[in-house]
Amino acid sequence: MGSLIRIAFGLVLALCAAQASAQNYPSGPVKLIVPVPAGGVTDVMARIVGQRLQEMWNQSVVVENRPGGNYGVGAQAVERSPADGLTLLVAPDSTFTANPALFSKLIYSPDNITPIALLCRGTPMLMVNPSLPVKTVSELVAYSKANPGKLSYASFGIGTYAQLSMEDLKQRTGLDAQHVPYKGAAPALNGLLANEVQLMLLNLSSVEEQAKAGKVRLIAAATEKRVPTLPDMPTIGETVPGFETSIWFGMWGPPNMPPELLKKIAADVSKALDLPETKDFFKTNTFQRVDLSPQDFGKLIQSDLKHWGGLIKSVGVKIE
């Protein structure tokens, strides 16, 4: 009986300590690990959210860029951090939804890292070089079949949504286009502008000005629903039922975070995302705010992992 009492007492003490930890959080400077170089969308978003959190917490929040290993270096750093929530990860979805199926071996264990918050979704669009005489998905597919071997599409690397989703579209429609991988979204867009490639998938904000200037032609949204700012632009799914793609960014923490601490950080991040400055950033970059609990965020990751894993297997892409 005495041992049971001691165990129960220990559990109560642990629970109280976890609650106290959450109430006093953060007890020191917070580090946001970003697994990409400075200057990209992920990095800028981490800095904006970090600034809002710093103001709320009255504690320093610093962004540290740890590029390498297809986001693996940054993810590994957070996985090896204490569960006190002072080291967090801000990363693209593929860190957890594509890499596990894409790589034969990872330097981090995705299941060990704690989902905290989905920060936002992007707005991927299907676009073509304006020299291509097509304005719809159907016309693009028909043109490619009438001109076999003449079209190529850009991606920002093997295994990115820009490649996998285009291969998905090819499988669904018979679209004839060869893959040309570039080292990043900006070089890929430059390839499209120079007509080195004729089509690609890219977030709307990255190409909005070029589209207005007539340097690229948007032909469809790759999102599930039509884009609110482009209500007359059809989705690919309206022509190819079932097709959609997504790009989102999230925040994760180390393994074994106390539930109360996880709840506290998720709630504060949600408040930061609803501030006017953050909403302005989302609007400028055509990102969509999505409010999910840590548990529902975890379910989304598993659902997307199943989707991308199946697609990676069907395409036959693998990185050793």
C-alpha positions in Angstrom: 0.0 0.0 0.0 2.8 2.3 0.9 4.5 1.9 -2.5 1.2 2.7 -4.2 0.8 5.9 -2.2 4.4 6.9 -3.1 3.8 6.3 -6.8 0.5 8.3 -6.7 2.3 11.1 -4.8 5.1 11.1 -7.4 2.5 11.4 -10.2 0.9 14.3 -8.5 4.2 16.1 -8.1 5.1 15.5 -11.7 1.7 16.9 -12.8 2.2 19.9 -10.6 5.7 20.4 -11.9 4.5 20.2 -15.5 1.7 22.7 -14.8 4.1 25.1 -13.1 6.5 24.7 -16.1 3.7 25.7 -18.5 2.7 28.7 -16.3 6.3 30.0 -16.1 7.0 29.3 -19.8 9.3 30.5 -21.3 11.8 30.5 -18.5 14.6 31.6 -20.8 15.4 32.6 -24.4 13.5 30.5 -27.0 15.2 29.3 -30.2 13.3 28.7 -33.4 15.3 26.3 -35.6 14.6 26.8 -39.3 16.1 24.0 -41.5 16.6 26.3 -44.6 18.9 29.2 -45.4 17.9 32.7 -44.3 15.7 34.7 -46.7 13.3 32.1 -47.8 9.6 32.0 -47.0 10.0 29.6 -44.2 12.7 31.7 -42.6 10.7 35.0 -43.0 7.6 33.4 -41.5 9.5 32.1 -38.5 10.9 35.5 -37.9 7.5 37.2 -38.1 5.8 34.6 -35.8 8.9 34.7 -33.5 8.7 38.5 -33.2 5.0 38.3 -32.2 5.8 35.6 -29.6 8.7 37.6 -28.2 6.4 40.5 -27.6 3.8 38.2 -25.9 6.3 36.3 -23.8 8.6 39.3 -23.0 11.4 36.9 -23.6 14.0 36.7 -26.4 13.0 34.5 -29.4 15.8 33.9 -31.8 15.7 32.3 -35.3 18.6 30.0 -36.0 19.0 28.7 -39.6 20.3 25.0 -39.8 20.0 24.1 -43.5 21.1 20.7 -44.8 20.0 17.1 -45.2 16.7 18.1 -46.9 15.6 19.7 -43.6 17.1 16.9 -41.6 19.9 18.9 -39.8 17.4 21.2 -38.2 14.9 18.5 -37.4 17.7 16.5 -35.7 18.7 19.4 -33.6 15.2 19.8 -32.2 14.8 16.1 -31.7 17.9 16.1 -29.5 16.8 19.1 -27.4 15.3 19.0 -23.9 11.5 18.8 -23.6 11.3 22.3 -22.0 10.0 24.0 -25.2 12.9 26.4 -25.5 14.0 24.9 -28.8 11.3 24.6 -31.5 11.3 23.8 -35.2 9.6 25.8 -37.9 9.7 23.8 -41.2 7.8 22.9 -44.4 5.4 20.0 -44.4 7.7 17.6 -46.5 10.0 17.3 -43.5 7.4 15.0 -42.0 5.1 14.1 -44.9 7.5 13.2 -47.8 11.0 12.7 -46.4 10.1 9.5 -44.5 9.0 7.9 -47.8 11.5 9.6 -50.0 14.7 8.8 -48.1 16.1 5.3 -47.4 17.6 6.6 -44.2 16.9 9.8 -42.2 19.1 11.4 -39.5 16.0 12.2 -37.4 13.0 10.2 -36.3 9.8 12.1 -37.5 7.6 10.2 -35.0 9.7 11.5 -32.0 9.2 15.2 -32.8 6.1 16.8 -31.2 3.5 18.5 -33.5 2.5 21.9 -32.1 0.8 24.0 -34.7 0.0 24.3 -38.3 1.1 27.8 -39.2 -0.4 28.3 -42.6 -1.1 26.8 -46.1 0.3 28.0 -49.4 -1.6 28.6 -52.6 0.1 26.4 -55.4 -0.8 27.4 -58.9 -0.3 25.7 -62.3 1.3 28.1 -64.7 2.9 28.1 -68.2 5.2 30.2 -70.2 3.0 32.6 -72.2 4.5 31.4 -75.5 2.6 28.1 -75.0 -0.8 28.4 -76.8 -2.9 27.0 -73.9 -5.2 28.6 -71.4 -6.8 25.6 -69.6 -5.7 22.3 -68.2 -7.5 20.4 -71.0 -5.7 22.5 -73.6 -2.4 21.8 -71.9 -2.9 18.1 -71.9 -4.1 18.1 -75.5 -1.1 20.2 -76.7 1.4 17.9 -74.9 -0.1 14.8 -76.6 -0.1 16.5 -80.0 3.6 17.6 -79.4 5.2 14.6 -77.6 8.6 15.2 -76.1 8.4 19.0 -76.5 7.3 20.1 -73.1 9.2 20.1 -69.8 8.3 21.2 -66.3 10.3 22.8 -63.5 10.5 21.8 -59.9 12.6 23.1 -57.0 14.1 19.6 -56.4 13.5 15.9 -56.5 10.7 14.9 -54.1 9.2 18.4 -53.7 5.5 18.9 -54.2 6.3 20.7 -57.5 7.6 17.4 -58.9 5.4 14.8 -57.1 2.2 16.6 -57.9 3.1 17.2 -61.5 3.9 13.5 -61.8 0.5 12.8 -60.2 -1.1 15.0 -62.9 0.8 13.2 -65.6 -0.5 9.8 -64.3 -4.1 11.1 -64.1 -4.2 12.8 -67.6 -1.5 11.4 -69.8 0.2 14.8 -69.8 3.6 14.5 -71.7 6.2 16.7 -69.9 9.8 16.0 -68.8 11.0 16.9 -65.3 13.8 19.5 -64.9 14.8 19.9 -61.3 16.3 23.3 -60.2 18.0 24.2 -56.9 15.2 26.2 -55.4 12.0 28.0 -56.4 13.6 31.2 -57.6 15.9 29.4 -60.2 12.9 27.3 -61.3 10.8 30.4 -61.9 13.7 31.9 -63.8 13.8 28.8 -66.0 10.1 29.2 -66.7 10.5 32.9 -67.5 13.4 32.1 -69.9 11.3 29.3 -71.5 13.9 26.7 -70.6 10.8 24.9 -69.2 7.2 25.5 -70.2 5.2 24.8 -67.0 5.4 24.4 -63.3 3.6 24.5 -59.9 4.5 27.4 -57.6 2.9 29.4 -54.8 0.8 32.3 -56.1 2.8 35.0 -54.2 6.0 34.0 -55.9 4.6 34.7 -59.3 1.8 37.2 -58.9 3.7 40.2 -60.3 5.0 38.2 -63.3 1.5 37.0 -64.0 0.2 40.6 -63.9 2.9 41.6 -66.3 2.1 38.8 -68.7 5.4 37.1 -68.2 3.7 33.9 -67.1 0.2 32.6 -67.5 -1.8 31.1 -64.7 -4.2 28.4 -65.9 -5.5 26.7 -62.8 -5.2 26.6 -59.0 -3.8 23.4 -57.6 -5.8 23.9 -54.3 -8.9 22.0 -53.3 -11.1 25.1 -53.7 -10.9 28.2 -55.9 -8.6 30.9 -54.6 -10.7 33.8 -53.0 -8.6 36.5 -54.7 -9.0 34.7 -58.1 -12.6 33.6 -58.1 -12.7 33.1 -61.9 -9.6 30.9 -61.9 -10.7 27.2 -62.0 -9.0 24.5 -60.0 -7.2 21.6 -61.6 -9.7 19.4 -59.8 -12.6 20.8 -61.8 -11.0 19.3 -64.9 -9.2 16.3 -63.2 -11.5 15.1 -60.4 -9.7 14.2 -57.2 -6.5 16.2 -58.0 -5.2 18.7 -55.5 -1.9 19.5 -53.9 -0.8 21.6 -50.9 2.1 23.2 -49.2 2.0 24.1 -45.6 4.4 25.1 -42.8 4.3 24.1 -39.2 5.9 24.2 -35.7 7.2 21.2 -33.8 8.9 20.7 -30.5 11.2 18.1 -28.9 10.0 14.6 -27.9 8.1 14.0 -24.7 6.9 17.6 -24.1 4.5 17.8 -21.1 0.9 18.1 -22.2 0.3 21.4 -20.4 3.4 22.9 -21.9 2.4 21.8 -25.4 -1.1 23.3 -24.8 0.4 26.6 -23.6 2.7 27.0 -26.6 0.0 26.0 -29.1 -2.4 28.5 -27.6 0.2 31.3 -27.7 1.2 30.5 -31.3 -2.5 30.7 -32.3 -2.8 34.1 -30.7 0.3 35.2 -32.6 -1.1 34.0 -35.9 -4.3 36.1 -35.4 -2.5 39.4 -34.9 -2.8 42.0 -37.6 0.9 41.9 -38.6 0.8 38.2 -39.1 -2.4 38.4 -41.1 -0.8 41.0 -43.3 2.1 38.7 -44.0 -0.2 35.8 -44.9 -2.2 38.1 -47.2 0.9 39.3 -49.0 2.2 35.8 -49.5 -1.3 34.3 -50.3 -1.1 32.0 -47.3 -4.2 30.7 -45.5 -4.5 30.6 -41.8 -5.6 27.1 -40.5 -6.4 26.7 -36.8 -5.8 23.1 -35.6 -5.1 21.6 -32.2 -1.8 19.8 -31.7 -3.7 16.5 -31.9 -5.5 17.4 -35.1 -2.2 18.7 -36.6 -0.7 15.3 -35.8 -3.6 13.6 -37.7 -3.1 15.9 -40.7 0.6 14.9 -40.8 -0.3 11.2 -40.8 -2.9 11.7 -43.5 -0.5 13.7 -45.7 2.3 11.1 -45.1 -0.1 8.4 -46.4 -0.9 10.5 -49.5 2.7 11.6 -50.4 4.1 8.1 -49.5 1.7 6.5 -51.9 2.5 9.0 -54.6 6.3 8.6 -54.1 5.9 4.9 -54.4 3.9 5.1 -57.6 6.3 7.6 -59.1 9.3 5.5 -58.1 11.2 8.3 -56.5 13.8 7.4 -53.9 16.9 9.2 -52.5 19.6 7.1 -50.9 
